[in-house]
Amino acid sequence: MAVTGIGNNYNHVYEKAYTYKKNDAGNEIQTREATASRTSSEKNTAKSAASDYYSYIAKKYDCVRNGSVVISSAYLKECAYNADKAKELEESLAFYKESRQSGYENAKANARAIGARLTNYSESWSIDNKGNVTMQTSTTVVSDTKGWRELKEEQEERLKKKKEQEEQLEKLKEKRENKKREDLYY
């Protein structure tokens, strides 16, 4: 933005001021680019550290390698730089196998209790950016001989009989206690 026609002295002043501003803007742009480059470099380093850490835990834990446990990338980055968070994550991953086995055994027992059989069981975990674990399970239960209504009725009948037996035991205990009290008084 050079102004001409006002005079030589002023013309040069405007030109110099414009040149100076232009150079300041150029320096500012260079500074921003350098900062962006550093930030981008830091982000790449964080991504690389998270990627390296993920590779490490995928080799160490089958549940990560086979996709049964999904971990937030933000949490992986945090674990890559924080030993306490990494320890917490690895303790959770080490517990996965035990948790899955326990869940499987419970699902199998529940299926047996209603007279059916467990044909499929799956469990998956999702770990969010704060390290919270969300677990999802899926079971497939099959009854070869009866329908669900019949199985439910049988289970209710078994529970009713069990309750009646408990009530009879209670009555028997009460009779014995009453008889003991009577024997003590006479």
FENZI-V36218 format. One record per residue. N is the residue number from 1. RES is the residue in one letter. PHI is phi in degrees with one decimal (NA if undefined). Layout:
BEGIN
n,res,phi
N,RES,PHI
N,RES,PHI
END
This chain:
BEGIN
n,res,phi
1,M,NA
2,A,-95.6
3,V,-104.6
4,T,-119.3
5,G,93.6
6,I,-85.1
7,G,144.4
8,N,-62.9
9,N,-62.9
10,Y,-70.0
11,N,-58.4
12,H,-68.5
13,V,-63.5
14,Y,-62.0
15,E,-62.7
16,K,-66.0
17,A,-62.1
18,Y,-65.5
19,T,-61.7
20,Y,-63.1
21,K,-60.8
22,K,-61.6
23,N,-66.3
24,D,-61.6
25,A,-62.8
26,G,-63.1
27,N,-64.5
28,E,-63.4
29,I,-64.2
30,Q,-61.0
31,T,-63.4
32,R,-60.7
33,E,-62.8
34,A,-65.5
35,T,-64.7
36,A,-62.4
37,S,-64.1
38,R,-64.3
39,T,-62.3
40,S,-63.1
41,S,-64.3
42,E,-64.7
43,K,-64.2
44,N,-63.7
45,T,-64.2
46,A,-63.4
47,K,-63.2
48,S,-65.1
49,A,-63.9
50,A,-65.1
51,S,-64.7
52,D,-64.5
53,Y,-65.9
54,Y,-61.3
55,S,-59.6
56,Y,-61.4
57,I,-72.0
58,A,-66.8
59,K,-70.7
60,K,-81.1
61,Y,-122.5
62,D,-59.7
63,C,-62.4
64,V,-79.9
65,R,-61.2
66,N,-89.0
67,G,86.7
68,S,-72.0
69,V,-122.1
70,V,-111.6
71,I,-118.2
72,S,-59.9
73,S,-64.8
74,A,-64.6
75,Y,-70.5
76,L,-61.6
77,K,-61.0
78,E,-62.2
79,C,-66.9
80,A,-63.8
81,Y,-108.0
82,N,-123.8
83,A,-63.0
84,D,-65.6
85,K,-65.2
86,A,-63.2
87,K,-62.9
88,E,-61.2
89,L,-63.4
90,E,-67.9
91,E,-65.4
92,S,-63.8
93,L,-65.7
94,A,-67.1
95,F,-79.2
96,Y,-53.9
97,K,-60.7
98,E,-64.9
99,S,-62.9
100,R,-63.7
101,Q,-63.6
102,S,-63.1
103,G,-61.6
104,Y,-62.2
105,E,-62.0
106,N,-65.2
107,A,-64.5
108,K,-64.7
109,A,-64.0
110,N,-63.7
111,A,-65.2
112,R,-63.0
113,A,-62.7
114,I,-101.2
115,G,82.4
116,A,-123.2
117,R,-131.9
118,L,-85.1
119,T,-107.8
120,N,-150.2
121,Y,-141.8
122,S,-139.6
123,E,-138.7
124,S,-135.6
125,W,-120.5
126,S,-128.9
127,I,-110.1
128,D,-82.0
129,N,-69.4
130,K,-105.6
131,G,92.1
132,N,-74.3
133,V,-102.5
134,T,-112.8
135,M,-109.1
136,Q,-127.1
137,T,-123.3
138,S,-137.7
139,T,-128.4
140,T,-121.7
141,V,-118.6
142,V,-127.6
143,S,-112.2
144,D,-78.5
145,T,-112.6
146,K,-128.5
147,G,-84.3
148,W,-62.8
149,R,-61.6
150,E,-63.4
151,L,-62.8
152,K,-65.4
153,E,-62.4
154,E,-64.1
155,Q,-63.9
156,E,-62.4
157,E,-63.8
158,R,-61.2
159,L,-65.2
160,K,-63.8
161,K,-62.6
162,K,-62.7
163,K,-66.1
164,E,-61.7
165,Q,-63.4
166,E,-64.2
167,E,-64.0
168,Q,-63.9
169,L,-62.7
170,E,-62.0
171,K,-62.1
172,L,-62.2
173,K,-63.3
174,E,-63.1
175,K,-60.2
176,R,-62.6
177,E,-63.6
178,N,-62.6
179,K,-64.4
180,K,-62.0
181,R,-63.9
182,E,-64.3
183,D,-63.5
184,L,-70.5
185,Y,-77.1
186,Y,-107.2
END
